[in-house]
């Protein structure tokens, strides 16, 4: 598992109450709420792909630190 994914998982799950993490592989995890998959996060080498509501959002790992991407994800789901 990449350090980026490890950090991202920790940051997201500690800030989102009522959500769970499901590991799909070493480079993919899902964010679960009420037994529904609400987001899938994949590490694809140079990029992190966040899939929410069948839309992919691509983040360059060199420009987007885990703590910044975690903030984006947390803010999105807290606004729901």
N, CA, C and O atoms as a Maestro MAE file, in Angstrom:
{
 s_m_m2io_version
 :::
 2.0.0
}

f_m_ct {
 s_m_title
 :::
 protein
 m_atom[320] {
  # First column is atom index #
  i_m_mmod_type
  r_m_x_coord
  r_m_y_coord
  r_m_z_coord
  i_m_residue_number
  s_m_chain_name
  s_m_pdb_residue_name
  s_m_pdb_atom_name
  i_m_atomic_number
  :::
  1 25 0.854 -1.184 0.000 1 A "UNK " " N  " 7
  2 3 0.000 0.000 0.000 1 A "UNK " " CA " 6
  3 2 0.895 1.241 0.000 1 A "UNK " " C  " 6
  4 15 1.880 1.314 0.734 1 A "UNK " " O  " 8
  5 25 0.538 2.194 -0.823 2 A "UNK " " N  " 7
  6 3 1.355 3.405 -0.906 2 A "UNK " " CA " 6
  7 2 1.186 4.258 0.353 2 A "UNK " " C  " 6
  8 15 0.142 4.242 1.006 2 A "UNK " " O  " 8
  9 25 2.230 4.990 0.664 3 A "UNK " " N  " 7
  10 3 2.164 5.892 1.818 3 A "UNK " " CA " 6
  11 2 1.070 6.929 1.617 3 A "UNK " " C  " 6
  12 15 0.405 7.334 2.571 3 A "UNK " " O  " 8
  13 25 0.888 7.357 0.374 4 A "UNK " " N  " 7
  14 3 -0.127 8.364 0.062 4 A "UNK " " CA " 6
  15 2 -1.508 7.836 0.459 4 A "UNK " " C  " 6
  16 15 -2.268 8.525 1.140 4 A "UNK " " O  " 8
  17 25 -1.827 6.612 0.030 5 A "UNK " " N  " 7
  18 3 -3.136 6.013 0.343 5 A "UNK " " CA " 6
  19 2 -3.289 5.822 1.852 5 A "UNK " " C  " 6
  20 15 -4.355 6.099 2.402 5 A "UNK " " O  " 8
  21 25 -2.239 5.353 2.525 6 A "UNK " " N  " 7
  22 3 -2.301 5.171 3.985 6 A "UNK " " CA " 6
  23 2 -2.631 6.479 4.685 6 A "UNK " " C  " 6
  24 15 -3.520 6.530 5.536 6 A "UNK " " O  " 8
  25 25 -1.912 7.535 4.324 7 A "UNK " " N  " 7
  26 3 -2.148 8.839 4.945 7 A "UNK " " CA " 6
  27 2 -3.551 9.348 4.641 7 A "UNK " " C  " 6
  28 15 -4.242 9.852 5.527 7 A "UNK " " O  " 8
  29 25 -3.961 9.216 3.400 8 A "UNK " " N  " 7
  30 3 -5.275 9.704 2.982 8 A "UNK " " CA " 6
  31 2 -6.387 8.992 3.742 8 A "UNK " " C  " 6
  32 15 -7.320 9.636 4.222 8 A "UNK " " O  " 8
  33 25 -6.296 7.667 3.855 9 A "UNK " " N  " 7
  34 3 -7.311 6.901 4.588 9 A "UNK " " CA " 6
  35 2 -7.412 7.366 6.029 9 A "UNK " " C  " 6
  36 15 -8.510 7.592 6.539 9 A "UNK " " O  " 8
  37 25 -6.275 7.508 6.683 10 A "UNK " " N  " 7
  38 3 -6.252 7.920 8.086 10 A "UNK " " CA " 6
  39 2 -6.865 9.304 8.254 10 A "UNK " " C  " 6
  40 15 -7.685 9.520 9.146 10 A "UNK " " O  " 8
  41 25 -6.471 10.231 7.407 11 A "UNK " " N  " 7
  42 3 -6.972 11.602 7.510 11 A "UNK " " CA " 6
  43 2 -8.478 11.674 7.260 11 A "UNK " " C  " 6
  44 15 -9.191 12.388 7.965 11 A "UNK " " O  " 8
  45 25 -8.960 10.940 6.264 12 A "UNK " " N  " 7
  46 3 -10.384 10.995 5.910 12 A "UNK " " CA " 6
  47 2 -11.237 10.367 7.007 12 A "UNK " " C  " 6
  48 15 -12.210 10.974 7.454 12 A "UNK " " O  " 8
  49 25 -10.888 9.174 7.441 13 A "UNK " " N  " 7
  50 3 -11.757 8.447 8.365 13 A "UNK " " CA " 6
  51 2 -11.773 9.072 9.756 13 A "UNK " " C  " 6
  52 15 -12.759 8.927 10.479 13 A "UNK " " O  " 8
  53 25 -10.705 9.761 10.145 14 A "UNK " " N  " 7
  54 3 -10.714 10.400 11.462 14 A "UNK " " CA " 6
  55 2 -11.570 11.664 11.477 14 A "UNK " " C  " 6
  56 15 -11.955 12.140 12.545 14 A "UNK " " O  " 8
  57 25 -11.867 12.208 10.303 15 A "UNK " " N  " 7
  58 3 -12.650 13.444 10.235 15 A "UNK " " CA " 6
  59 2 -14.103 13.238 9.829 15 A "UNK " " C  " 6
  60 15 -14.927 14.138 9.989 15 A "UNK " " O  " 8
  61 25 -14.420 12.058 9.306 16 A "UNK " " N  " 7
  62 3 -15.801 11.791 8.869 16 A "UNK " " CA " 6
  63 2 -16.446 10.770 9.794 16 A "UNK " " C  " 6
  64 15 -16.141 9.580 9.720 16 A "UNK " " O  " 8
  65 25 -17.316 11.221 10.644 17 A "UNK " " N  " 7
  66 3 -18.014 10.323 11.561 17 A "UNK " " CA " 6
  67 2 -19.157 9.630 10.819 17 A "UNK " " C  " 6
  68 15 -19.840 10.246 10.001 17 A "UNK " " O  " 8
  69 25 -19.357 8.349 11.110 18 A "UNK " " N  " 7
  70 3 -20.432 7.595 10.475 18 A "UNK " " CA " 6
  71 2 -20.032 6.968 9.146 18 A "UNK " " C  " 6
  72 15 -20.858 6.335 8.488 18 A "UNK " " O  " 8
  73 25 -18.787 7.134 8.745 19 A "UNK " " N  " 7
  74 3 -18.275 6.544 7.509 19 A "UNK " " CA " 6
  75 2 -17.295 5.435 7.849 19 A "UNK " " C  " 6
  76 15 -16.666 5.450 8.907 19 A "UNK " " O  " 8
  77 25 -17.169 4.469 6.940 20 A "UNK " " N  " 7
  78 3 -16.227 3.361 7.113 20 A "UNK " " CA " 6
  79 2 -15.356 3.264 5.875 20 A "UNK " " C  " 6
  80 15 -15.699 3.774 4.808 20 A "UNK " " O  " 8
  81 25 -14.216 2.595 6.043 21 A "UNK " " N  " 7
  82 3 -13.289 2.354 4.938 21 A "UNK " " CA " 6
  83 2 -13.326 0.866 4.599 21 A "UNK " " C  " 6
  84 15 -13.300 0.019 5.492 21 A "UNK " " O  " 8
  85 25 -13.388 0.554 3.307 22 A "UNK " " N  " 7
  86 3 -13.278 -0.826 2.858 22 A "UNK " " CA " 6
  87 2 -12.105 -0.885 1.878 22 A "UNK " " C  " 6
  88 15 -12.122 -0.234 0.833 22 A "UNK " " O  " 8
  89 25 -11.090 -1.671 2.228 23 A "UNK " " N  " 7
  90 3 -9.949 -1.849 1.325 23 A "UNK " " CA " 6
  91 2 -10.326 -2.820 0.221 23 A "UNK " " C  " 6
  92 15 -10.817 -3.916 0.488 23 A "UNK " " O  " 8
  93 25 -10.096 -2.415 -1.018 24 A "UNK " " N  " 7
  94 3 -10.352 -3.281 -2.166 24 A "UNK " " CA " 6
  95 2 -9.056 -3.934 -2.634 24 A "UNK " " C  " 6
  96 15 -9.063 -5.070 -3.107 24 A "UNK " " O  " 8
  97 25 -7.962 -3.223 -2.502 25 A "UNK " " N  " 7
  98 3 -6.631 -3.738 -2.825 25 A "UNK " " CA " 6
  99 2 -5.627 -2.817 -2.145 25 A "UNK " " C  " 6
  100 15 -6.005 -1.931 -1.379 25 A "UNK " " O  " 8
  101 25 -4.350 -3.030 -2.428 26 A "UNK " " N  " 7
  102 3 -3.320 -2.196 -1.809 26 A "UNK " " CA " 6
  103 2 -3.397 -0.751 -2.283 26 A "UNK " " C  " 6
  104 15 -2.919 0.153 -1.598 26 A "UNK " " O  " 8
  105 25 -3.995 -0.530 -3.449 27 A "UNK " " N  " 7
  106 3 -4.030 0.830 -3.999 27 A "UNK " " CA " 6
  107 2 -5.440 1.392 -4.175 27 A "UNK " " C  " 6
  108 15 -5.613 2.464 -4.755 27 A "UNK " " O  " 8
  109 25 -6.445 0.672 -3.678 28 A "UNK " " N  " 7
  110 3 -7.841 1.118 -3.837 28 A "UNK " " CA " 6
  111 2 -8.589 0.926 -2.520 28 A "UNK " " C  " 6
  112 15 -8.496 -0.121 -1.880 28 A "UNK " " O  " 8
  113 25 -9.341 1.977 -2.128 29 A "UNK " " N  " 7
  114 3 -10.245 1.825 -0.990 29 A "UNK " " CA " 6
  115 2 -11.546 2.538 -1.287 29 A "UNK " " C  " 6
  116 15 -11.616 3.437 -2.125 29 A "UNK " " O  " 8
  117 25 -12.587 2.105 -0.564 30 A "UNK " " N  " 7
  118 3 -13.909 2.706 -0.732 30 A "UNK " " CA " 6
  119 2 -14.333 3.356 0.570 30 A "UNK " " C  " 6
  120 15 -13.994 2.895 1.660 30 A "UNK " " O  " 8
  121 25 -15.073 4.425 0.430 31 A "UNK " " N  " 7
  122 3 -15.670 5.119 1.564 31 A "UNK " " CA " 6
  123 2 -17.129 4.675 1.613 31 A "UNK " " C  " 6
  124 15 -17.853 4.789 0.623 31 A "UNK " " O  " 8
  125 25 -17.553 4.172 2.763 32 A "UNK " " N  " 7
  126 3 -18.882 3.580 2.924 32 A "UNK " " CA " 6
  127 2 -19.696 4.382 3.935 32 A "UNK " " C  " 6
  128 15 -19.190 4.754 4.994 32 A "UNK " " O  " 8
  129 25 -20.958 4.644 3.605 33 A "UNK " " N  " 7
  130 3 -21.894 5.247 4.565 33 A "UNK " " CA " 6
  131 2 -23.223 4.532 4.423 33 A "UNK " " C  " 6
  132 15 -23.738 4.385 3.315 33 A "UNK " " O  " 8
  133 25 -23.781 4.087 5.538 34 A "UNK " " N  " 7
  134 3 -25.055 3.358 5.552 34 A "UNK " " CA " 6
  135 2 -25.035 2.189 4.572 34 A "UNK " " C  " 6
  136 15 -25.995 1.976 3.831 34 A "UNK " " O  " 8
  137 25 -23.940 1.437 4.570 35 A "UNK " " N  " 7
  138 3 -23.745 0.269 3.706 35 A "UNK " " CA " 6
  139 2 -23.749 0.586 2.215 35 A "UNK " " C  " 6
  140 15 -23.903 -0.320 1.397 35 A "UNK " " O  " 8
  141 25 -23.584 1.837 1.853 36 A "UNK " " N  " 7
  142 3 -23.494 2.238 0.446 36 A "UNK " " CA " 6
  143 2 -22.103 2.792 0.161 36 A "UNK " " C  " 6
  144 15 -21.535 3.522 0.974 36 A "UNK " " O  " 8
  145 25 -21.564 2.442 -0.994 37 A "UNK " " N  " 7
  146 3 -20.276 2.994 -1.412 37 A "UNK " " CA " 6
  147 2 -20.522 4.409 -1.906 37 A "UNK " " C  " 6
  148 15 -21.247 4.606 -2.882 37 A "UNK " " O  " 8
  149 25 -19.932 5.391 -1.250 38 A "UNK " " N  " 7
  150 3 -20.132 6.796 -1.638 38 A "UNK " " CA " 6
  151 2 -18.939 7.351 -2.402 38 A "UNK " " C  " 6
  152 15 -19.056 8.366 -3.088 38 A "UNK " " O  " 8
  153 25 -17.774 6.678 -2.283 39 A "UNK " " N  " 7
  154 3 -16.581 7.118 -3.019 39 A "UNK " " CA " 6
  155 2 -15.606 5.953 -3.139 39 A "UNK " " C  " 6
  156 15 -15.508 5.098 -2.258 39 A "UNK " " O  " 8
  157 25 -14.894 5.950 -4.255 40 A "UNK " " N  " 7
  158 3 -13.807 5.000 -4.462 40 A "UNK " " CA " 6
  159 2 -12.554 5.820 -4.752 40 A "UNK " " C  " 6
  160 15 -12.569 6.720 -5.592 40 A "UNK " " O  " 8
  161 25 -11.480 5.500 -4.054 41 A "UNK " " N  " 7
  162 3 -10.231 6.235 -4.211 41 A "UNK " " CA " 6
  163 2 -9.156 5.253 -4.674 41 A "UNK " " C  " 6
  164 15 -8.910 4.232 -4.031 41 A "UNK " " O  " 8
  165 25 -8.518 5.582 -5.808 42 A "UNK " " N  " 7
  166 3 -7.506 4.705 -6.405 42 A "UNK " " CA " 6
  167 2 -6.187 5.446 -6.563 42 A "UNK " " C  " 6
  168 15 -6.148 6.605 -6.977 42 A "UNK " " O  " 8
  169 25 -5.109 4.748 -6.224 43 A "UNK " " N  " 7
  170 3 -3.768 5.254 -6.482 43 A "UNK " " CA " 6
  171 2 -3.323 4.658 -7.818 43 A "UNK " " C  " 6
  172 15 -3.158 3.444 -7.940 43 A "UNK " " O  " 8
  173 25 -3.133 5.518 -8.811 44 A "UNK " " N  " 7
  174 3 -2.710 5.049 -10.129 44 A "UNK " " CA " 6
  175 2 -1.365 5.675 -10.499 44 A "UNK " " C  " 6
  176 15 -1.239 6.386 -11.495 44 A "UNK " " O  " 8
  177 25 -0.384 5.391 -9.680 45 A "UNK " " N  " 7
  178 3 0.967 5.873 -9.955 45 A "UNK " " CA " 6
  179 2 1.127 7.349 -9.678 45 A "UNK " " C  " 6
  180 15 1.255 7.762 -8.526 45 A "UNK " " O  " 8
  181 25 1.121 8.147 -10.735 46 A "UNK " " N  " 7
  182 3 1.303 9.597 -10.603 46 A "UNK " " CA " 6
  183 2 0.040 10.309 -10.122 46 A "UNK " " C  " 6
  184 15 0.096 11.456 -9.679 46 A "UNK " " O  " 8
  185 25 -1.096 9.621 -10.212 47 A "UNK " " N  " 7
  186 3 -2.381 10.260 -9.929 47 A "UNK " " CA " 6
  187 2 -3.200 9.491 -8.899 47 A "UNK " " C  " 6
  188 15 -3.039 8.284 -8.720 47 A "UNK " " O  " 8
  189 25 -4.079 10.225 -8.232 48 A "UNK " " N  " 7
  190 3 -5.114 9.647 -7.376 48 A "UNK " " CA " 6
  191 2 -6.427 9.923 -8.091 48 A "UNK " " C  " 6
  192 15 -6.703 11.062 -8.470 48 A "UNK " " O  " 8
  193 25 -7.233 8.891 -8.276 49 A "UNK " " N  " 7
  194 3 -8.537 9.036 -8.911 49 A "UNK " " CA " 6
  195 2 -9.602 8.869 -7.831 49 A "UNK " " C  " 6
  196 15 -9.666 7.833 -7.169 49 A "UNK " " O  " 8
  197 25 -10.431 9.884 -7.658 50 A "UNK " " N  " 7
  198 3 -11.527 9.840 -6.698 50 A "UNK " " CA " 6
  199 2 -12.818 9.755 -7.516 50 A "UNK " " C  " 6
  200 15 -13.105 10.633 -8.330 50 A "UNK " " O  " 8
  201 25 -13.588 8.692 -7.292 51 A "UNK " " N  " 7
  202 3 -14.841 8.502 -8.011 51 A "UNK " " CA " 6
  203 2 -15.999 8.717 -7.037 51 A "UNK " " C  " 6
  204 15 -16.134 8.007 -6.041 51 A "UNK " " O  " 8
  205 25 -16.824 9.707 -7.346 52 A "UNK " " N  " 7
  206 3 -18.005 10.021 -6.539 52 A "UNK " " CA " 6
  207 2 -19.172 10.171 -7.513 52 A "UNK " " C  " 6
  208 15 -19.082 10.925 -8.482 52 A "UNK " " O  " 8
  209 25 -20.262 9.457 -7.259 53 A "UNK " " N  " 7
  210 3 -21.470 9.527 -8.097 53 A "UNK " " CA " 6
  211 2 -21.128 9.308 -9.580 53 A "UNK " " C  " 6
  212 15 -21.583 10.049 -10.451 53 A "UNK " " O  " 8
  213 25 -20.329 8.291 -9.841 54 A "UNK " " N  " 7
  214 3 -19.930 7.907 -11.206 54 A "UNK " " CA " 6
  215 2 -19.132 8.965 -11.952 54 A "UNK " " C  " 6
  216 15 -19.030 8.907 -13.177 54 A "UNK " " O  " 8
  217 25 -18.571 9.920 -11.243 55 A "UNK " " N  " 7
  218 3 -17.700 10.919 -11.857 55 A "UNK " " CA " 6
  219 2 -16.300 10.752 -11.298 55 A "UNK " " C  " 6
  220 15 -16.116 10.598 -10.091 55 A "UNK " " O  " 8
  221 25 -15.313 10.784 -12.186 56 A "UNK " " N  " 7
  222 3 -13.923 10.650 -11.768 56 A "UNK " " CA " 6
  223 2 -13.272 12.020 -11.630 56 A "UNK " " C  " 6
  224 15 -13.423 12.889 -12.489 56 A "UNK " " O  " 8
  225 25 -12.555 12.188 -10.546 57 A "UNK " " N  " 7
  226 3 -11.785 13.406 -10.303 57 A "UNK " " CA " 6
  227 2 -10.323 12.984 -10.177 57 A "UNK " " C  " 6
  228 15 -9.990 12.134 -9.350 57 A "UNK " " O  " 8
  229 25 -9.469 13.563 -10.979 58 A "UNK " " N  " 7
  230 3 -8.072 13.152 -11.061 58 A "UNK " " CA " 6
  231 2 -7.179 14.191 -10.382 58 A "UNK " " C  " 6
  232 15 -7.234 15.380 -10.696 58 A "UNK " " O  " 8
  233 25 -6.360 13.718 -9.452 59 A "UNK " " N  " 7
  234 3 -5.465 14.593 -8.708 59 A "UNK " " CA " 6
  235 2 -4.023 14.142 -8.901 59 A "UNK " " C  " 6
  236 15 -3.707 12.967 -8.717 59 A "UNK " " O  " 8
  237 25 -3.159 15.063 -9.266 60 A "UNK " " N  " 7
  238 3 -1.746 14.787 -9.429 60 A "UNK " " CA " 6
  239 2 -1.089 14.717 -8.047 60 A "UNK " " C  " 6
  240 15 -1.169 15.670 -7.272 60 A "UNK " " O  " 8
  241 25 -0.443 13.595 -7.739 61 A "UNK " " N  " 7
  242 3 0.159 13.405 -6.418 61 A "UNK " " CA " 6
  243 2 1.300 14.380 -6.130 61 A "UNK " " C  " 6
  244 15 1.582 14.677 -4.969 61 A "UNK " " O  " 8
  245 25 1.945 14.871 -7.160 62 A "UNK " " N  " 7
  246 3 3.047 15.811 -6.946 62 A "UNK " " CA " 6
  247 2 2.536 17.170 -6.477 62 A "UNK " " C  " 6
  248 15 3.242 17.889 -5.770 62 A "UNK " " O  " 8
  249 25 1.320 17.522 -6.865 63 A "UNK " " N  " 7
  250 3 0.780 18.848 -6.530 63 A "UNK " " CA " 6
  251 2 -0.251 18.799 -5.411 63 A "UNK " " C  " 6
  252 15 -0.529 19.821 -4.783 63 A "UNK " " O  " 8
  253 25 -0.816 17.640 -5.156 64 A "UNK " " N  " 7
  254 3 -1.880 17.522 -4.161 64 A "UNK " " CA " 6
  255 2 -1.407 16.615 -3.033 64 A "UNK " " C  " 6
  256 15 -1.338 15.398 -3.207 64 A "UNK " " O  " 8
  257 25 -1.087 17.183 -1.896 65 A "UNK " " N  " 7
  258 3 -0.639 16.398 -0.747 65 A "UNK " " CA " 6
  259 2 -1.837 15.660 -0.139 65 A "UNK " " C  " 6
  260 15 -2.972 16.112 -0.293 65 A "UNK " " O  " 8
  261 25 -1.606 14.533 0.548 66 A "UNK " " N  " 7
  262 3 -2.711 13.775 1.141 66 A "UNK " " CA " 6
  263 2 -3.609 14.617 2.045 66 A "UNK " " C  " 6
  264 15 -4.830 14.457 2.037 66 A "UNK " " O  " 8
  265 25 -2.993 15.526 2.836 67 A "UNK " " N  " 7
  266 3 -3.819 16.331 3.751 67 A "UNK " " CA " 6
  267 2 -4.730 17.308 3.000 67 A "UNK " " C  " 6
  268 15 -5.812 17.646 3.480 67 A "UNK " " O  " 8
  269 25 -4.291 17.754 1.832 68 A "UNK " " N  " 7
  270 3 -5.133 18.663 1.044 68 A "UNK " " CA " 6
  271 2 -6.273 17.912 0.366 68 A "UNK " " C  " 6
  272 15 -7.407 18.390 0.336 68 A "UNK " " O  " 8
  273 25 -5.971 16.740 -0.177 69 A "UNK " " N  " 7
  274 3 -7.025 15.939 -0.812 69 A "UNK " " CA " 6
  275 2 -8.022 15.450 0.238 69 A "UNK " " C  " 6
  276 15 -9.225 15.417 -0.018 69 A "UNK " " O  " 8
  277 25 -7.532 15.075 1.410 70 A "UNK " " N  " 7
  278 3 -8.429 14.652 2.491 70 A "UNK " " CA " 6
  279 2 -9.396 15.778 2.840 70 A "UNK " " C  " 6
  280 15 -10.581 15.534 3.066 70 A "UNK " " O  " 8
  281 25 -8.897 17.000 2.885 71 A "UNK " " N  " 7
  282 3 -9.747 18.154 3.208 71 A "UNK " " CA " 6
  283 2 -10.849 18.329 2.161 71 A "UNK " " C  " 6
  284 15 -11.995 18.620 2.504 71 A "UNK " " O  " 8
  285 25 -10.502 18.153 0.894 72 A "UNK " " N  " 7
  286 3 -11.484 18.262 -0.190 72 A "UNK " " CA " 6
  287 2 -12.571 17.196 -0.028 72 A "UNK " " C  " 6
  288 15 -13.761 17.495 -0.129 72 A "UNK " " O  " 8
  289 25 -12.157 15.958 0.223 73 A "UNK " " N  " 7
  290 3 -13.113 14.848 0.377 73 A "UNK " " CA " 6
  291 2 -13.996 15.066 1.602 73 A "UNK " " C  " 6
  292 15 -15.216 14.921 1.528 73 A "UNK " " O  " 8
  293 25 -13.379 15.414 2.723 74 A "UNK " " N  " 7
  294 3 -14.131 15.641 3.967 74 A "UNK " " CA " 6
  295 2 -15.130 16.780 3.789 74 A "UNK " " C  " 6
  296 15 -16.293 16.646 4.170 74 A "UNK " " O  " 8
  297 25 -14.695 17.886 3.222 75 A "UNK " " N  " 7
  298 3 -15.596 19.027 3.005 75 A "UNK " " CA " 6
  299 2 -16.757 18.653 2.098 75 A "UNK " " C  " 6
  300 15 -17.886 19.086 2.329 75 A "UNK " " O  " 8
  301 25 -16.495 17.859 1.075 76 A "UNK " " N  " 7
  302 3 -17.560 17.429 0.164 76 A "UNK " " CA " 6
  303 2 -18.626 16.643 0.930 76 A "UNK " " C  " 6
  304 15 -19.816 16.934 0.811 76 A "UNK " " O  " 8
  305 25 -18.211 15.663 1.704 77 A "UNK " " N  " 7
  306 3 -19.197 14.821 2.385 77 A "UNK " " CA " 6
  307 2 -19.832 15.493 3.599 77 A "UNK " " C  " 6
  308 15 -20.956 15.151 3.967 77 A "UNK " " O  " 8
  309 25 -19.148 16.426 4.220 78 A "UNK " " N  " 7
  310 3 -19.774 17.165 5.325 78 A "UNK " " CA " 6
  311 2 -20.835 18.122 4.804 78 A "UNK " " C  " 6
  312 15 -21.758 18.486 5.533 78 A "UNK " " O  " 8
  313 25 -20.706 18.531 3.546 79 A "UNK " " N  " 7
  314 3 -21.694 19.457 2.975 79 A "UNK " " CA " 6
  315 2 -22.941 18.733 2.476 79 A "UNK " " C  " 6
  316 15 -23.920 19.376 2.097 79 A "UNK " " O  " 8
  317 25 -22.913 17.423 2.473 80 A "UNK " " N  " 7
  318 3 -24.058 16.620 1.995 80 A "UNK " " CA " 6
  319 2 -25.147 16.542 3.029 80 A "UNK " " C  " 6
  320 15 -26.177 15.910 2.794 80 A "UNK " " O  " 8
  :::
 }
 m_bond[319] {
  # First column is bond index #
  i_m_from
  i_m_to
  i_m_order
  :::
  1 1 2 1
  2 2 3 1
  3 3 4 2
  4 3 5 1
  5 5 6 1
  6 6 7 1
  7 7 8 2
  8 7 9 1
  9 9 10 1
  10 10 11 1
  11 11 12 2
  12 11 13 1
  13 13 14 1
  14 14 15 1
  15 15 16 2
  16 15 17 1
  17 17 18 1
  18 18 19 1
  19 19 20 2
  20 19 21 1
  21 21 22 1
  22 22 23 1
  23 23 24 2
  24 23 25 1
  25 25 26 1
  26 26 27 1
  27 27 28 2
  28 27 29 1
  29 29 30 1
  30 30 31 1
  31 31 32 2
  32 31 33 1
  33 33 34 1
  34 34 35 1
  35 35 36 2
  36 35 37 1
  37 37 38 1
  38 38 39 1
  39 39 40 2
  40 39 41 1
  41 41 42 1
  42 42 43 1
  43 43 44 2
  44 43 45 1
  45 45 46 1
  46 46 47 1
  47 47 48 2
  48 47 49 1
  49 49 50 1
  50 50 51 1
  51 51 52 2
  52 51 53 1
  53 53 54 1
  54 54 55 1
  55 55 56 2
  56 55 57 1
  57 57 58 1
  58 58 59 1
  59 59 60 2
  60 59 61 1
  61 61 62 1
  62 62 63 1
  63 63 64 2
  64 63 65 1
  65 65 66 1
  66 66 67 1
  67 67 68 2
  68 67 69 1
  69 69 70 1
  70 70 71 1
  71 71 72 2
  72 71 73 1
  73 73 74 1
  74 74 75 1
  75 75 76 2
  76 75 77 1
  77 77 78 1
  78 78 79 1
  79 79 80 2
  80 79 81 1
  81 81 82 1
  82 82 83 1
  83 83 84 2
  84 83 85 1
  85 85 86 1
  86 86 87 1
  87 87 88 2
  88 87 89 1
  89 89 90 1
  90 90 91 1
  91 91 92 2
  92 91 93 1
  93 93 94 1
  94 94 95 1
  95 95 96 2
  96 95 97 1
  97 97 98 1
  98 98 99 1
  99 99 100 2
  100 99 101 1
  101 101 102 1
  102 102 103 1
  103 103 104 2
  104 103 105 1
  105 105 106 1
  106 106 107 1
  107 107 108 2
  108 107 109 1
  109 109 110 1
  110 110 111 1
  111 111 112 2
  112 111 113 1
  113 113 114 1
  114 114 115 1
  115 115 116 2
  116 115 117 1
  117 117 118 1
  118 118 119 1
  119 119 120 2
  120 119 121 1
  121 121 122 1
  122 122 123 1
  123 123 124 2
  124 123 125 1
  125 125 126 1
  126 126 127 1
  127 127 128 2
  128 127 129 1
  129 129 130 1
  130 130 131 1
  131 131 132 2
  132 131 133 1
  133 133 134 1
  134 134 135 1
  135 135 136 2
  136 135 137 1
  137 137 138 1
  138 138 139 1
  139 139 140 2
  140 139 141 1
  141 141 142 1
  142 142 143 1
  143 143 144 2
  144 143 145 1
  145 145 146 1
  146 146 147 1
  147 147 148 2
  148 147 149 1
  149 149 150 1
  150 150 151 1
  151 151 152 2
  152 151 153 1
  153 153 154 1
  154 154 155 1
  155 155 156 2
  156 155 157 1
  157 157 158 1
  158 158 159 1
  159 159 160 2
  160 159 161 1
  161 161 162 1
  162 162 163 1
  163 163 164 2
  164 163 165 1
  165 165 166 1
  166 166 167 1
  167 167 168 2
  168 167 169 1
  169 169 170 1
  170 170 171 1
  171 171 172 2
  172 171 173 1
  173 173 174 1
  174 174 175 1
  175 175 176 2
  176 175 177 1
  177 177 178 1
  178 178 179 1
  179 179 180 2
  180 179 181 1
  181 181 182 1
  182 182 183 1
  183 183 184 2
  184 183 185 1
  185 185 186 1
  186 186 187 1
  187 187 188 2
  188 187 189 1
  189 189 190 1
  190 190 191 1
  191 191 192 2
  192 191 193 1
  193 193 194 1
  194 194 195 1
  195 195 196 2
  196 195 197 1
  197 197 198 1
  198 198 199 1
  199 199 200 2
  200 199 201 1
  201 201 202 1
  202 202 203 1
  203 203 204 2
  204 203 205 1
  205 205 206 1
  206 206 207 1
  207 207 208 2
  208 207 209 1
  209 209 210 1
  210 210 211 1
  211 211 212 2
  212 211 213 1
  213 213 214 1
  214 214 215 1
  215 215 216 2
  216 215 217 1
  217 217 218 1
  218 218 219 1
  219 219 220 2
  220 219 221 1
  221 221 222 1
  222 222 223 1
  223 223 224 2
  224 223 225 1
  225 225 226 1
  226 226 227 1
  227 227 228 2
  228 227 229 1
  229 229 230 1
  230 230 231 1
  231 231 232 2
  232 231 233 1
  233 233 234 1
  234 234 235 1
  235 235 236 2
  236 235 237 1
  237 237 238 1
  238 238 239 1
  239 239 240 2
  240 239 241 1
  241 241 242 1
  242 242 243 1
  243 243 244 2
  244 243 245 1
  245 245 246 1
  246 246 247 1
  247 247 248 2
  248 247 249 1
  249 249 250 1
  250 250 251 1
  251 251 252 2
  252 251 253 1
  253 253 254 1
  254 254 255 1
  255 255 256 2
  256 255 257 1
  257 257 258 1
  258 258 259 1
  259 259 260 2
  260 259 261 1
  261 261 262 1
  262 262 263 1
  263 263 264 2
  264 263 265 1
  265 265 266 1
  266 266 267 1
  267 267 268 2
  268 267 269 1
  269 269 270 1
  270 270 271 1
  271 271 272 2
  272 271 273 1
  273 273 274 1
  274 274 275 1
  275 275 276 2
  276 275 277 1
  277 277 278 1
  278 278 279 1
  279 279 280 2
  280 279 281 1
  281 281 282 1
  282 282 283 1
  283 283 284 2
  284 283 285 1
  285 285 286 1
  286 286 287 1
  287 287 288 2
  288 287 289 1
  289 289 290 1
  290 290 291 1
  291 291 292 2
  292 291 293 1
  293 293 294 1
  294 294 295 1
  295 295 296 2
  296 295 297 1
  297 297 298 1
  298 298 299 1
  299 299 300 2
  300 299 301 1
  301 301 302 1
  302 302 303 1
  303 303 304 2
  304 303 305 1
  305 305 306 1
  306 306 307 1
  307 307 308 2
  308 307 309 1
  309 309 310 1
  310 310 311 1
  311 311 312 2
  312 311 313 1
  313 313 314 1
  314 314 315 1
  315 315 316 2
  316 315 317 1
  317 317 318 1
  318 318 319 1
  319 319 320 2
  :::
 }
}
